[in-house]
Amino acid sequence: MTFGFAPSAATSINSSTESASRLARMLEPAEWAAAEIPLLRNPREVVSGLHTRHRPTPATAVVAVLDHEERLTASASFTRRPAPADGWEFRNVLLAHLRRVIPHDLRRRTPVRTAVLLYCRDGDERWTEEDGAWMWGLRDACTLHGLRCGAYITLTRGGWQVLGEGRGGRYPGSGSRPTPLGDVPSELGLLTPRTAGGAAEPLRRTAAR
């Protein structure tokens, strides 16, 4: 004779509700494109500079703040926890890192600085639900920190891709060696990285200002 417990109806309903909520907290490429996200003038320089500075590996996210001339003001990197992709969770972690490395601009009527997100992951350049959750999280975090929402960039073995724009390149990729800072052809190479403090959880974080 065996004994067991069948999942209750309430458990199944709660699970379905949580899944539906997570799906609501993501953006598809068409929605992202319709949001009129500002285009980067030279995305390769931005990607190369962040790749050199933070050396991301799969499951590493790099959030960076650019000024009106597309110069790097601050950046931070961290490793994503192994959990279901949820835009709300991504929003919270992005906002926490933004608060550590740069003051908010909520007093301004119009944002003057732009936040971009580079996410290094496995797979190819095609959009995934995880990407959609990062997009939702970035947009919401920017609103709460008084920033303009900028590009979402994926870094895979095949290279980098600005989702929603169709722009990308083969180098750098998730397996590429970082370019020496002196060889980065932009203002990004003139900045000195520092470690962001105040981190309680054991995640790798680096910031530049």
Secondary structure, DSSP 8 states (H G I E B T S, - for coil): --------HHHHHHHHHHHHHHHHT---HHHHHHTT----S-HHHHHHHHHHHH---TTEEEEEEE-TTS-EEEEEEEE--SS---HHHHHHHHHHHHHHHS---TTSSS---EEEEEEE-SS-SS--HHHHHHHHHHHHHHHHHT-EEEEEEEEETTEEEETTTTEEESSS-TT-----GGG--SGGGG--EE------SS---EEE-
